[in-house]
Every structure is written in structure tokens, then in C-alpha cells.
Amino acid sequence: MRKLIAVVLLCCCACSPAAQSKKPQVVATTPVLADIAQNVAGTRAQVKGLVKPGADPHSYEPTLADVRAIANSKLALTNHLLLEEQSLYRAVRNNSRGPVIKVGEETPKYGTRMLPLVEDITLDTVWLGMRVDGTTARMQMTAKRGPGDVSAYLTTSFGSPQVYLNSADGIDQRDGVDLPAGAHTHMSWAFTKPGIYQIDFAAKNARNSITFAVGVDPARSELTKNMEALTQGHEDITLKDGKILITGDAKDGRNKASFDPTKTVIVVPPAALEQIPPDPRFRFLGRPGHETYMLAQAVIGKHVHGEVDPHMWQDVQAGIAYAKVIRDHLKEVDPAGSATYDRNTRQYEARLKKLDEYVRGQIRAIPKAQRHLVTTHDAYGYLGKAYGINVAGFVSPNPAVEPSSRDLVALTRTLQNLHVKAVFLEPNLSARSKDLTETAKRLHIAICPIHGDTFTEEINTYEKMMAANADSLRRCLEKK
């Protein structure tokens, strides 16, 4: 392969300048990037996409024609953030004569907020601990209402559980946590059955109830349908100013906030379903091999790629940021075309703003209790965050990872407990989606299309892709 690439490069070097197009040559790794770049470039520059429509950017291997195009380019655009297959990224980096731009990594300067890509969906939940602001206090569980038992424990450095709360053996003085002044403790929480739980706590003269929606949609319960749902972030049951509150991360993930427990429900999603380990030290959770819903202890066991979710274009506002980043770099390599690139970007941005409103309108038409998205892999976090869709589950973190039996059990529980109306498959991944397809058919759930990384013959632009996704979501989730 290296010898062939060398031959291609020698041939390219021998090409007459007259034979080359006078337009600046631009290569873009993915169809989405190429389409956005072409809208910014207009007729001023020639844009070539490397990953062909219908191909998967996660696994696409460059051809010799791709290497030739890269070598002749004045500007190379990649999404990066580890989206592309590494051999493709290396081919771009090693063979481009012009600058290589990691477009996704530059979008925050135009307002895009990156989301972490969590490989283990069971950890993509609230991390719930306990805290006291002020003097030392004991936080005591005094009562529990709900369909099953609840326990809370701390995993020590050597893997042993230190149990603080356990309703299975009765609620008494043992069910409490001594909290030093100004300190907090991380905890894991386990629930034996799905449903709505209310747990009463007392600390000094303060009392309050903390509500949990375990494995069910809080919007479907009369008790919790009007409550504010906490689904992510580091939160603490806190004694503060003589009151028991929930404090921690605000819902925007950037600031800190306090929540009134009487108006707040902590969500334990169906995907948090775990099997009880055979280790006898965990027998307090139940019988080994049985299932329990788990809010994992903060930090312990969390594993992320080390980069962020690269699928930012699923938020149209991020698509606008992509266009502006590309505009900036086109102006750098072709200053004479600056006015053209500015004008094209303004016109494209106006269209994308209308598209953004269209997507919002389509999603708003779906009843809130039915806005649950289940797909083959984790590629729609930005779509969910931007437009108010709950990413309820996926079969595996990425197309290259085979789901475990636990993953499939959790998927089934998600579909059943949330009364999911449809699952969504990417056309280019349909051959790898048998687990989701078979599960949906067994549960008599609709199977609908969604477009993630690439195009089809009919859906062949970014604008068409986002509009088609919005239409598919509404059509399949709106129905009763």
C-alpha cells in the first residue's frame, strides 16, 4: 500500500499545473462535512468527499483515488474526535499539502458545547451522594414507599461494599450515614423492582422525601408527571440551612443548583439494569444473577473514550458552527474568495436556522411521554440534548462493539418499561442491526429509519438528512 501511495504521489508531482483545476481543491472526510463545505464554497472551490455515501466513516479505508485527491488538495477537512477510521485520518494527515483542519474540535468557538461519549450506558445516569453544609450530622432513612427494596452503599478501595442503607432487613437506626462537617460521600444505589419510590430522610430537625422513578418513565405516573426529572449529573441529598434538599449540577451541566425534593424526581433508567454479582459480599442486594437497577457510585468504574461525542452535526446549531469553521479556513487558503465565502455562509446559515426551527416543531408535536429514542449505537446525544428527545438506549456504544447478553436484557426492559413506540435503524447499518430488529419484532414495536453519519441516494444532503430524521421521529413516535 505504501509503495502504491508513493507512486500516486510521484504521478501527482509530475502533473502539469495547467492540467489542474484553477479552483481551490478541498477534500472532506465524510459526506456531511463535504456537503456543508460545498454550501460554503459554492462554485468558488471544488469539494470532494472521501467517504462515499452509504459507507461508514468509522470503518472506511482510503483508496488510491482518495490519496490522489488528498495530495492535490489545498485544504483538507476532517471531523476528527476519533470519528474517522484511523487509516483514513492518517492518509489525510500524511499526504495533504495544505492545512488539515479538525473541524469538530473547532466548533466550540462558535458556541457548540461538546458532550462526553460514555461507553457504558449504565454509568450515564445521576451520580447520587449525600452531603452536609455546616456541622456534622447523621442522615437517617426513616421510611420507604415503593414496589421493591432499596439499598445504598460505598465501594471501598479494595472492592468491599460498606452498606449504609438497606430496606430489605427492615428500616432501623442502622440505616443512616454520619456526615462530617462540610463533607459528602459517594454512594451506589440499588432498587430491586421497577416503579416509583419515595424514601423519607431525617437529619437533625429536618425531614423530607426523595422520589425516584426506577426503570419507568416519570411522565407516565400521576405522582411524578409534573415533577422536574433529573437524569444526569452529580447530585447530593444535602442538609443545608436546616432543610434537606437535592444539590449539585444544574441541568445545563455548567452551573450548580438546588432542587426542591417535593418537585423533583431522580430518574434511574431501564438501561441501569445490572445482574447481582456472585461475590457473597454483595448478597445484601439479592440473589446472584438476579437483576437490580443501579445508580453507580460517582467516578468509580466510569470509562469514557477520552474524547467527546463526535456526532455534533445532529444539532443543527452545531451544523452552523461547522459552516463557520470551514468558511474561516477557506478564507485563509483563498483570501481572494473571502467575500464569496462570507456571502455563501450567510445564506446557508439562514437556511439552517429555518431547518433548526422545523426540527424543533416536529419534535414538539410528539407527546413528551413518547419522546424516547432507541437506536443501534450511541450517535444521537446531540439530537437528544438540542431537541428534547430522551436517548433511552442503544444496542452498543459504537457499531464495532458486539452487545453482551446484559445489554440485550437491558434493551428489552427499556422498550417494555418506557412503552417505546419505535426503534430507529440507520440504513447503512441495517445488516448489523439484527439484535435490535429481532427484539423490536418480538415486542411488536415499529422499526423506522434514521440517518447518522452518511447519506443515501434519496437523502443526499445535510439539510435533507436532518429534515428526514425529524419527520421519521414524529411519524413513528407521535402515534398512539
N, C-alpha and C positions, 0 to 999 in steps of 0.2 A: 504493500500500500504506500509506504514512504517513497519508494522508487518511482511509482506512478505519479505521485503528487509532485515529485521533483521534476519529472518530465513535463507535466502540465505547466508548472511554474516557468520552466525554460521556454516553453512554447509561448506563454503569455508575454514573457520578456521580449520575445522576438517579434511580437505583433507590431505592426505599423501604427503610429498614433492616428493616422488618417482613417485606419480601419475601425478605430474605437469610436463609440458614440460620443458626441460633444457634450451630451448631458451628463451631469454627475451620476455615477453608478452607486447605488445603495443596495446593500443586502440586509435582509432581516430574517432572523431565525424562524419565527413562527408565522402562520397565516394571519393571526390577529395583529401582530406587530407590522407585518408587511402592509396590511390594509390601512391601518392608521397612518403609517408612513406615506403611503401613496396619496392619501387625502391631504396630508400636509404638503407634500412635494408637488402635487398636481402634475402638470406637463413639464415642469422645470427640471425634474430629476427622474431617473428611471429606477424603479424599486423592484428587486427580485426577492421573493420569499424562498427560503431554503427548504423548510419542512413543507412537504406537499399537502394540499387539502386532503383531509381524511387520515393522514398519518399522525402518530402520537409523538409530540415533542419530547416526551420522557424517554423514548427509546429510538428515535430516528438517527440513523447513521448517515454521514455525509457521503455524497457521490463525487466522482471526479469533476462532473459538471458544476457541482456546488463549489468545490475548491477553486475551479477556474473563475467562477463568479466572485468569490471572496477575494481572490488575488487581484482582480480588476476593479474592485470597489474603492470608492473614495471615502465611504462611511459604512461601518458595519454595526448593526443594531441587534442586541441580544436582550432577552428579558432577564436572564440570569436568576439569581436567588436559587440556583440549582434546579431550575425548571427543565432546561435542556439536557439531553444526553451529553455526558462529559466529552465524548469524542467529537460531537458537533461543536461544542464550545471551544475545544482545543483547536479544531480546524479553523475556526474564525479567528481566534486569538493569534495563532501562529502564522497565518497566511494573509491577513488583511494588511494592506499598505497604508490604509488610513486609520483613524481612531476607531477603537472598538468600544461601544457605549453599552453599559449595563442599564438599560432604560428603567427597569423596575426599581432599581436601587436609587434612582434619582428622583422618583416621583414625590417623595415627601416634601421636597422644596416647593411643590405646588399644592400642598395640603393633604396628600394621601397619608393615611395612618395605617402602618403595616400591622398585620395580625400574626401572632405566633402560630406555627403549624405544629400541633401536638400529635405525636404519633399514636399515643394510647388514648383513645376516646374516653376511657373510664376515668382519666385524670382531667378531662376537660369539663370540670364541674366547679361548684363553690368549694373553696377550702375553708372549713369552719373550725374555729378555735374558741377559746374563752379568754377574757381579759378583764382586768380591774384597773380603773383610773383612780388613783388615790391610795388609800390604806389597804392593808392586807384584808382579804375577805374569802369566805368559802361560798362557792356557787353550788347550790344543792338542787338536785332533781326531786320534786315533791309529788309529781303525778304524771301519768301518761295516758293519752287517749288516742286510739288508732287500731288498725287491724292486726298488728303484729307486735313484736318486741323491738326495742331499740337498745343499742349499746354504744359507748364511746370509749376509746382507748388511745393510748400513746404507744407507738412502736419505739423501743429504746435502741441504743446504738448497736446492740448485739441481736436485734431482731425479736426480742421478747415483748409481748404486749403488757402494758400496765393499764388495767381496766379501771376506769373512773365511774362509768355509769352502765348499769345492766338491769333492764326491767324484767328479764326472764326469771330471775331468782327473787322477785319481789323488790319493791322500792322502799329503801330504808336509809339510815344515816350513812351507810357506806357509799351511797350514790351521790358523790359530790367531788368537787375539785377545790383544793386550797390554792389560792392565787396570791402570790407576793405582790406588794405594792408596785403599781406601775408595770406589771409584767403580764405576759399572756402565754398560753400553751397551745401548741398544735395538737390536733386530735383527728383520729379516724372515726367515722360514724357509720353504724351498720343497722339496717332495717330488714326484718325477716320477710315482710309481705308488702305488696304494693298498696297504696292508698294514702289518705290524708291523716297525718299525725299531728297532735298538739301535745307539747311537752311543757309542763309547768316548772319554772325555776324560781328559787328564792335565794337572796343574798342580803344579809343584814335585814333591813326593814323593807326591801324592795321585792316585788313579785311581778312575774309576767309569764306569758305563754309564747313559745316559739313554734311556728307552724311549718310543717314540711309536706311537700307533695312528692311522694315516693313512687316512681315508676308510672305516674299518671299525669295527665295534663291538668294543671290547676284551673285553667279556664273552663273546665267541664264540671267543676264541683261548686255547688251553691256556697259552700263555706269560703272558698278561695278565689272565685271567679273575678272579684273586684279588687283583689289584693295585688300589690306590686310584686312581681316574681323576680327573685334573684337566681340567676343561672350560672354565673361565673364570678371570679374574683376571690380575694382573701377577705373573709368576714370573721368577726368575733362576736359571740354573745358577751356583752360588756356591762359591767356595773359602773355607771357613770352618773355623778351628781344625784345619787340616791335613786336611780332608775335602772332597770335592766333594758338595754337597747341592743340593736344589731349595729355594729360599727365596722368600717373597713373601706374597701374600694367602692367608689361611686360607679354607676353603671357605665359611664363613659370610659372607665379604666384608667383615667388620668388623675383624678382627684380623690379625696377622702370624703366619706359621707356617713351620716347616721340614719338608721331606718327604724320606724315605729313597728315593733313586733305585731301589734294588733292590725296593721295594714300591710304586712309583708309576709310572703311565703318563700321559703327556701326550697328550690327545686332539686330533687335527686332524680336524674333522668333514667329512662329504661336502660340506656347504654351503660349505666353504672353497675349493672348486674355482674356479680362475681361468684365463683364457686368457693365455698368454705374450704380452706386448706386442710390436709390430713394431719398437720402438726397438732399434737394434743394440747399445746399451749393456747390454741385458738378454739378450743371446744366450747367456750362460752358463747361463740357465735352460732352454734348449732352443730348438726351432724356433718362430718366431712363429705364433700361432694354436693351437698345441698346448696341452694342459691341464696344469696343475700345482696341487698342493694347497698353500695358502699360509697360514701364520700371519703376520698383518700386523704390521709394526713398531708398537709402542705409540704412541698419540696421533696419529701421522701418519695423516691420512685419516679419523679417526673422526668420525662425524656422528650426533648424537642430536637429537631434537626440541627439546631444551631444557627438556622436562618429563619426567615419569616415565610409565611404562606405566599407563594409566588403568583397566585392567580388573581391579582389585583383588578384586572380589567372587568371582572364580574360586577364591579361597581362602576357605573358609567361615569361618575365624577372622577374616578381614577383613570378612566379612558381619556378624559380631557387632559389630565396631567401627563399621560403618555404622549399625547399630541404636542404638548408644550415643550416637553423634554426633547422630542425629536426635532421640533422647529428650531430650538436653540442650537442644536448641533449641525443641522443643515445650514444654518446661517454662518456657522464657524467655517465649514468646508467650502461654502459657496456664498461669500459675502455679497456678490452682485445680485443674488436672488433673494436677499433679505425681505424686500417689500412683498414679493410674491409669497414667500413662506408665511409672513405675518398675515397677509390677507386670507390665504387659504386656511390658516389655523383659526382665524376669527369666524369664518364661515362654517367650518367643521364644528367648532365649539358650539355655535348656535344650534346646529342640528342635534348635537349630542345632548344639549340641555333639554331640548324637546323630547328626545328619546328617554332621558332620565325621568322626566315627568310622566311619560307614557308608562314606563315600567312601574313607577310608584302607583299610578292609577290602577293598573291591572292587579297588582298585589293587594292594594286596599280593598278591591272588590271581593277578595277571598275572606270568608269569615275568619276572625282571628284564631278561633279554636281549631281551625283546619289548616293553618299555615305551617305544616310540617314537611320538611324536605328530607327524603331518604334517597341516597344515590350509591353508586358503586364505590367511589373513593372520595377523599377529602379535598374538594376543589371549589367549594361554594361558600366558604366562610365570609367572603366579602359581599356576596349576594345577600346572604342572610343578614349580615350586620347593617348593610345600607338600606334594605327594603323591608325589614321586619319579618323575615322568614326564619323559623326555628330549624336549624340544621339538626334534625332529630337523630340522624345516624347515617353511617356508611358501612359498606362491607369491609373495607380495608383502608389504611391511610393513603396508599397510592396503588396504581394498577399492577405494580410489580410484586406486591405483597399478597400472599395467599391467606385467606381468612382462616382463623382457628375455629374449632368447634364452639368455643366460648363466644367468639364473635358472632357466629350464626345463631346461637341461642339468644344472645342479647338483641340481635337484629329482629328475631321473631317476637320477642317481648315488646320491643319498641313499636313494631307495626300493630300488635294487638292492643297494647295498653293505651296508645295515643290515638287509636282508631284512624290510622293513616289512610287517606283516600287513594293515594297512588304512590308508586315509586318511579324514579326517573333514571333512564339509561342514556349514556352518550352513544350515538350511532357507531362511532369508530371503536367502541369498546364492547359492543354487544356480544361478540364471541367470547369475551372473558367474563361475562356477567351472569353466568348460569346460576350461581348461588342466589343472587337477588331475584332473578327471573323465576326460579323454581319456588322460592319462598313466597313471592307475591302471588303466583298462580295457586299455590296450596291454600293461601288465605283469601283467595278471590279478590285481590287488590289490583287495580288498574296499573298498567305499565305504560309510561309516557316518555317522550323524548326530551332531552336537554342537551345543550351544546356547551362544551367546556373549553378545550384548547385549540380546536380546529374547526374547519368548515366542511360542508357537503356541497354537492352540485347545486342544490337549491338555496341553501343558507350559505352564501359565499362572501359576505361582508360582516364586519363587526356590528354595524347597525342592525342588519337583518338577524344576526345571531341573538343579540340582546332582546330585540322585539319578539323573536320566536320563543325564547325562553320564558318571557313574561306571559305570552299567550298560552303556552303549554302549561305553565303553573296555574294560571287562572282556570283554564278549561278543565284540568284534571283535579284540582283541589277545591274548586268552588261548589261542585255538585254535592247534593245531599246524600 
